[in-house]
Amino acid sequence: MPSAEGETLARTQAAIDAAAEHAGAAELALARAEVKAAAETYGTALWASDVETLRRLFHERANLYGLGPDGLIEWPREDWLKRVASRPSGTGDAPFEILSVDAAGPEMASVKIDCAVGSGQRFTDYLNFLKIGGDWRVIAKIFHAHQ
């Protein structure tokens, strides 16, 4: 039969574990909300061909990947931003839909977003985020261009 002291210790540990689980869940919920806001900024900036906003959102060493007729496409951030700068800006509200947000921890998350550029070309993008220096930054993007 457990002692009263043992039961008290067990209840205390259970309370500590529950509080830690609650704090972890709150931390992940905050990360998801912050990353969702960053993805909304992305969808709007992509539609508007807003290179400066995209430059701030994407880490300087970010790369973008997709598949083209000749196989793998790989663009460093600055090469991609040159392409964005050459596109027309969209008018009206940016047509994007965030399909999923997943936070693996308080500093790492992923977003799946359907979006479009100003010409009307539609994409499904997977944005991988890291929280660096207190800011959520895209470190890698994988994209699919819809026909």
VEXSE-950290 format. One line per field, with one value per atom (N, C-alpha, C): residue number from 1; atom name; y, z, x. Coordinates in Angstrom, 2 decimals. Layout:
# residues N
n c(NUM ...)
atom c(CA ...)
py c(Y ...)
pz c(Z ...)
px c(X ...)
This chain:
# residues 147
n c(1 1 1 2 2 2 3 3 3 4 4 4 5 5 5 6 6 6 7 7 7 8 8 8 9 9 9 10 10 10 11 11 11 12 12 12 13 13 13 14 14 14 15 15 15 16 16 16 17 17 17 18 18 18 19 19 19 20 20 20 21 21 21 22 22 22 23 23 23 24 24 24 25 25 25 26 26 26 27 27 27 28 28 28 29 29 29 30 30 30 31 31 31 32 32 32 33 33 33 34 34 34 35 35 35 36 36 36 37 37 37 38 38 38 39 39 39 40 40 40 41 41 41 42 42 42 43 43 43 44 44 44 45 45 45 46 46 46 47 47 47 48 48 48 49 49 49 50 50 50 51 51 51 52 52 52 53 53 53 54 54 54 55 55 55 56 56 56 57 57 57 58 58 58 59 59 59 60 60 60 61 61 61 62 62 62 63 63 63 64 64 64 65 65 65 66 66 66 67 67 67 68 68 68 69 69 69 70 70 70 71 71 71 72 72 72 73 73 73 74 74 74 75 75 75 76 76 76 77 77 77 78 78 78 79 79 79 80 80 80 81 81 81 82 82 82 83 83 83 84 84 84 85 85 85 86 86 86 87 87 87 88 88 88 89 89 89 90 90 90 91 91 91 92 92 92 93 93 93 94 94 94 95 95 95 96 96 96 97 97 97 98 98 98 99 99 99 100 100 100 101 101 101 102 102 102 103 103 103 104 104 104 105 105 105 106 106 106 107 107 107 108 108 108 109 109 109 110 110 110 111 111 111 112 112 112 113 113 113 114 114 114 115 115 115 116 116 116 117 117 117 118 118 118 119 119 119 120 120 120 121 121 121 122 122 122 123 123 123 124 124 124 125 125 125 126 126 126 127 127 127 128 128 128 129 129 129 130 130 130 131 131 131 132 132 132 133 133 133 134 134 134 135 135 135 136 136 136 137 137 137 138 138 138 139 139 139 140 140 140 141 141 141 142 142 142 143 143 143 144 144 144 145 145 145 146 146 146 147 147 147)
atom c(N CA C N CA C N CA C N CA C N CA C N CA C N CA C N CA C N CA C N CA C N CA C N CA C N CA C N CA C N CA C N CA C N CA C N CA C N CA C N CA C N CA C N CA C N CA C N CA C N CA C N CA C N CA C N CA C N CA C N CA C N CA C N CA C N CA C N CA C N CA C N CA C N CA C N CA C N CA C N CA C N CA C N CA C N CA C N CA C N CA C N CA C N CA C N CA C N CA C N CA C N CA C N CA C N CA C N CA C N CA C N CA C N CA C N CA C N CA C N CA C N CA C N CA C N CA C N CA C N CA C N CA C N CA C N CA C N CA C N CA C N CA C N CA C N CA C N CA C N CA C N CA C N CA C N CA C N CA C N CA C N CA C N CA C N CA C N CA C N CA C N CA C N CA C N CA C N CA C N CA C N CA C N CA C N CA C N CA C N CA C N CA C N CA C N CA C N CA C N CA C N CA C N CA C N CA C N CA C N CA C N CA C N CA C N CA C N CA C N CA C N CA C N CA C N CA C N CA C N CA C N CA C N CA C N CA C N CA C N CA C N CA C N CA C N CA C N CA C N CA C N CA C N CA C N CA C N CA C N CA C N CA C N CA C N CA C N CA C N CA C N CA C N CA C N CA C N CA C N CA C N CA C N CA C N CA C N CA C N CA C N CA C N CA C)
py c(-1.18 0.00 1.24 2.20 3.39 4.27 4.94 5.85 7.14 7.90 9.19 10.12 10.04 10.87 10.47 9.18 8.69 9.12 9.07 9.51 11.00 11.78 13.23 13.53 12.82 13.01 12.64 11.56 11.13 12.17 12.72 13.75 15.01 15.37 16.56 16.37 15.20 14.93 14.94 14.39 14.39 15.83 16.67 18.07 18.79 18.52 19.12 18.65 17.36 16.81 17.43 17.59 18.18 19.65 20.38 21.78 21.90 21.01 21.03 20.70 19.73 19.36 20.54 21.21 22.37 23.49 23.74 24.79 24.43 23.16 22.72 22.88 22.56 22.71 24.19 25.04 26.48 27.02 26.55 26.97 26.58 25.37 24.92 25.69 26.00 26.78 28.17 28.77 30.08 30.00 28.97 28.79 28.65 27.85 27.67 29.00 29.78 31.07 32.03 32.07 32.95 32.54 31.25 30.75 30.96 30.79 31.05 32.51 33.43 34.85 35.09 34.43 34.57 34.02 32.92 32.34 33.26 33.93 34.89 36.05 36.51 37.56 37.07 35.82 35.23 35.23 34.74 34.66 36.03 37.03 38.39 38.97 38.79 39.33 38.65 37.35 36.63 37.18 37.37 37.89 39.28 40.09 41.48 41.63 40.53 40.57 41.52 41.47 42.33 41.70 41.99 41.37 41.68 42.89 43.25 42.49 42.32 41.54 40.09 39.54 38.16 38.00 38.98 38.92 38.86 39.64 39.61 38.29 37.68 36.45 35.22 35.22 34.08 34.31 33.31 33.39 33.57 34.27 34.54 33.26 32.17 30.90 29.96 30.47 29.65 29.22 28.04 27.51 27.09 27.11 26.74 25.60 24.62 23.41 23.07 22.56 22.07 21.14 20.65 19.80 20.49 20.53 21.09 20.02 20.38 19.41 18.73 19.44 18.88 18.31 18.16 17.58 18.60 18.43 19.23 20.70 21.57 23.02 23.36 24.10 24.57 26.02 26.89 28.31 28.80 29.47 30.22 31.38 31.89 32.96 34.11 34.64 35.83 35.55 34.36 34.01 33.98 33.41 33.36 34.77 35.62 36.97 37.77 37.50 38.15 37.74 36.49 36.01 36.69 36.79 37.44 38.90 39.60 41.01 41.21 40.20 40.33 40.02 39.56 39.20 40.40 40.35 41.40 41.19 42.28 42.20 41.87 41.12 40.85 42.06 42.12 43.20 42.58 43.35 42.85 41.98 41.27 40.41 39.24 38.89 37.76 36.45 35.64 34.37 33.25 33.04 31.94 31.26 30.01 29.24 28.45 28.64 27.85 26.53 25.46 24.12 23.40 23.68 23.06 23.85 23.80 24.38 23.33 22.99 21.98 22.51 22.61 23.03 21.80 21.50 20.36 20.77 22.03 22.58 24.08 24.78 26.23 26.97 26.23 26.88 26.24 25.32 24.65 24.36 24.73 24.52 24.40 23.91 23.73 24.16 24.75 25.21 24.70 24.26 23.94 25.02 25.67 26.78 26.69 26.88 27.06 28.56 28.99 30.43 30.70 31.98 32.38 33.58 33.73 34.93 35.84 37.07 38.08 37.68 36.81 36.37 35.40 34.93 33.97 32.53 32.28 30.93 30.48 29.27 28.74 27.76 27.73 26.87 26.25 25.09 24.55 24.58 25.28 25.45 24.82 24.21 23.73 24.61 25.39 26.32 25.75 25.61 25.12 26.31 26.51 27.65 27.24 28.12 28.04 29.40 29.39 30.65 31.02 32.05 32.45 33.88 34.09 35.43 36.01 35.15 35.59 35.76 35.57 35.75 34.43 34.16 32.99 33.29 32.46 32.66 31.37 31.50 30.34 29.93 28.68 28.16 27.31 26.78 25.99 26.02 26.00 25.95 24.89 24.04 23.09 23.51 23.59 24.09 23.18 23.23 22.54 23.57 23.75 24.65 23.89 24.40 23.77 24.18 23.28 23.55 24.18)
pz c(0.00 0.00 0.00 -0.95 -1.02 0.21 0.58 1.72 1.31 2.28 2.01 1.32 1.74 1.12 -0.34 -0.64 -2.00 -2.89 -2.34 -3.09 -3.38 -2.43 -2.61 -3.70 -3.65 -4.68 -6.06 -6.15 -7.43 -7.97 -7.09 -7.51 -7.95 -7.24 -7.59 -8.95 -9.18 -10.47 -11.59 -11.36 -12.38 -12.70 -11.69 -11.92 -12.72 -12.40 -13.14 -14.59 -14.81 -16.17 -16.96 -16.32 -17.00 -17.36 -16.45 -16.73 -17.88 -17.91 -18.99 -20.32 -20.31 -21.55 -22.03 -21.10 -21.46 -22.03 -21.40 -21.89 -23.27 -23.50 -24.81 -25.88 -25.54 -26.48 -26.80 -25.79 -26.01 -26.89 -26.66 -27.47 -28.93 -29.18 -30.55 -31.20 -30.43 -30.97 -31.37 -30.55 -30.88 -32.14 -32.24 -33.43 -34.68 -34.60 -35.75 -36.16 -35.18 -35.49 -36.14 -35.63 -36.19 -37.61 -37.83 -39.16 -40.14 -39.69 -40.56 -41.01 -40.10 -40.45 -41.47 -41.29 -42.25 -43.62 -43.64 -44.91 -45.60 -44.84 -45.42 -46.06 -45.38 -45.94 -47.24 -47.27 -48.47 -49.62 -49.36 -50.42 -51.01 -50.16 -50.61 -51.38 -50.86 -51.51 -52.85 -52.93 -54.19 -55.27 -54.93 -55.85 -56.34 -55.43 -55.75 -56.34 -56.48 -56.93 -56.05 -54.74 -53.75 -53.33 -54.10 -53.91 -52.53 -52.05 -50.75 -49.59 -49.61 -48.56 -48.64 -49.85 -50.00 -49.57 -49.86 -49.45 -47.92 -47.24 -45.76 -45.21 -45.90 -45.43 -45.66 -46.76 -47.10 -46.56 -45.90 -45.39 -46.57 -46.36 -47.45 -48.08 -47.35 -47.91 -48.33 -48.41 -48.82 -50.27 -50.55 -51.91 -52.23 -53.53 -54.01 -55.00 -54.91 -55.73 -56.38 -57.58 -58.30 -59.39 -60.17 -61.32 -62.58 -63.58 -64.88 -65.95 -67.20 -68.30 -68.36 -67.90 -67.92 -66.58 -65.64 -64.35 -63.23 -62.29 -61.08 -61.36 -60.78 -60.78 -59.40 -59.32 -58.04 -58.20 -57.42 -57.47 -56.09 -55.96 -54.74 -54.63 -53.45 -53.22 -54.21 -54.40 -55.24 -56.71 -57.20 -58.58 -58.72 -57.74 -57.77 -57.67 -56.82 -56.67 -57.96 -58.76 -60.07 -60.96 -60.88 -61.66 -61.17 -59.85 -59.27 -59.74 -59.73 -60.12 -61.57 -62.41 -63.83 -64.12 -63.13 -63.33 -63.12 -63.75 -63.45 -62.05 -61.43 -60.13 -60.34 -59.42 -59.47 -58.96 -59.31 -58.81 -57.95 -57.00 -56.10 -55.01 -54.32 -53.23 -53.76 -53.02 -53.40 -53.27 -54.34 -54.28 -53.74 -52.44 -51.86 -50.79 -50.52 -49.46 -48.73 -47.43 -46.61 -46.33 -46.79 -46.69 -45.41 -44.93 -43.67 -43.06 -41.74 -40.97 -39.94 -39.90 -38.95 -38.25 -36.94 -36.15 -35.43 -35.69 -35.04 -33.71 -33.46 -32.23 -32.30 -31.29 -31.27 -32.27 -32.99 -33.93 -35.32 -35.60 -36.90 -37.30 -38.56 -39.03 -40.54 -41.04 -42.47 -42.84 -44.03 -44.51 -45.93 -46.22 -47.58 -47.99 -49.13 -49.57 -51.07 -51.46 -52.88 -53.11 -54.17 -54.40 -55.89 -56.22 -57.62 -57.72 -58.90 -59.21 -60.06 -60.30 -60.98 -62.34 -63.04 -64.37 -64.29 -63.07 -62.89 -62.76 -63.02 -62.86 -61.41 -61.23 -59.89 -59.49 -58.18 -57.61 -56.32 -55.99 -54.64 -54.11 -53.01 -52.41 -51.03 -50.73 -49.39 -48.87 -47.84 -47.26 -45.94 -45.83 -44.59 -43.85 -42.63 -41.82 -40.65 -40.31 -39.07 -38.39 -37.07 -36.33 -36.01 -36.69 -36.59 -36.07 -34.96 -34.40 -34.03 -33.67 -33.27 -34.41 -35.66 -36.83 -37.58 -38.05 -38.88 -40.29 -40.79 -42.12 -42.92 -44.20 -45.09 -45.39 -45.13 -45.39 -46.67 -47.05 -48.28 -48.76 -50.08 -50.70 -51.78 -51.80 -52.87 -53.54 -54.87 -55.56 -56.70 -56.96 -58.10 -58.88 -60.15 -61.03 -61.64 -61.48 -62.07 -63.53 -64.35 -65.79 -66.07)
px c(0.85 0.00 0.89 0.66 1.49 1.27 2.35 2.27 1.59 1.14 0.50 1.50 2.75 3.79 4.00 4.00 4.14 2.99 1.76 0.59 0.65 1.11 1.24 2.27 3.39 4.42 3.89 3.14 2.58 1.60 0.73 -0.22 0.52 1.56 2.35 3.00 3.59 4.23 3.21 2.03 0.97 0.55 0.46 0.09 1.18 2.43 3.56 3.53 3.32 3.24 2.10 0.93 -0.23 0.05 0.69 1.01 2.00 3.00 3.99 3.32 2.42 1.70 0.86 0.18 -0.63 0.24 1.38 2.30 2.81 3.13 3.60 2.53 1.29 0.18 -0.04 0.06 -0.12 1.00 2.22 3.37 3.18 2.69 2.45 1.30 0.27 -0.85 -0.38 0.48 1.03 1.89 2.72 3.57 2.70 1.64 0.75 0.10 -0.33 -0.96 0.04 1.25 2.27 2.65 2.78 3.15 1.99 0.78 -0.37 -0.36 -0.06 0.01 1.12 2.27 3.37 2.97 2.23 1.77 0.76 -0.08 -1.01 -0.24 0.81 1.67 2.28 2.73 3.31 2.29 1.09 0.07 -0.25 -0.35 -0.63 0.55 1.78 2.98 3.25 3.00 3.21 2.27 1.00 0.00 0.37 0.93 1.27 2.67 3.40 4.81 5.62 5.37 6.02 7.35 8.39 9.70 10.28 10.13 10.74 10.11 8.79 8.15 8.58 8.65 9.09 10.55 11.39 12.80 12.91 12.07 12.10 11.57 10.61 9.98 10.87 11.62 12.47 13.88 14.41 15.79 16.74 17.84 18.79 19.35 19.36 19.87 18.75 17.53 16.38 16.54 16.04 15.98 14.56 14.26 12.94 13.11 12.20 12.32 10.99 11.08 9.91 10.36 9.42 9.75 9.27 10.13 9.80 9.96 9.79 9.90 11.27 12.29 13.65 14.09 13.17 13.51 13.50 14.41 14.44 14.74 13.92 14.16 14.66 15.75 16.28 16.71 16.08 16.40 16.80 17.94 18.22 17.21 17.02 16.05 16.18 17.38 17.53 17.20 17.51 17.14 15.61 14.94 13.48 12.89 13.47 12.93 13.06 14.09 14.19 13.02 12.63 11.48 10.19 10.05 8.87 8.80 9.94 9.97 9.54 9.74 9.40 7.92 7.18 5.77 4.85 3.69 2.70 2.13 1.73 1.06 -0.41 -0.96 -2.39 -3.17 -4.43 -5.29 -6.38 -6.86 -7.89 -7.28 -8.15 -7.70 -6.89 -5.86 -5.00 -5.78 -5.82 -6.54 -5.64 -5.70 -4.94 -5.77 -5.41 -6.07 -5.01 -4.94 -4.03 -4.71 -4.09 -4.70 -4.29 -3.09 -2.67 -1.51 -1.45 -0.35 0.04 1.30 1.78 3.02 2.96 4.12 4.67 5.93 6.58 7.18 7.26 7.81 7.69 8.19 8.04 8.93 9.80 10.71 10.74 9.81 9.79 8.35 8.02 6.65 6.61 5.48 5.29 3.87 3.74 2.44 2.23 1.01 0.61 -0.39 -0.12 -0.95 -1.21 -2.46 -2.81 -2.81 -2.10 -1.96 -1.80 -1.70 -1.56 -0.64 -0.05 0.73 -0.15 0.32 -0.49 -1.00 -0.28 -0.71 -1.89 -2.19 -3.27 -2.79 -1.50 -0.94 -1.12 -1.64 -1.91 -0.82 -0.55 0.48 -0.03 0.51 0.43 1.85 2.04 3.36 3.40 4.52 4.82 5.94 5.64 6.61 7.11 8.43 9.04 9.65 9.19 9.59 10.48 11.42 12.17 12.05 11.97 11.93 13.37 13.86 15.26 15.30 15.99 16.08 14.72 13.78 12.45 11.46 11.92 11.05 10.90 9.68 9.43 9.92 10.84 11.41 11.27 10.93 10.88 12.31 12.62 13.97 13.98 12.80 12.69 11.24 11.10 9.77 9.81 8.79 8.58 7.28 7.27 6.09 5.68 4.37 3.78 2.97 3.29 2.55 1.38 0.16 -1.02 -1.15 -1.58 -1.75 -3.07)
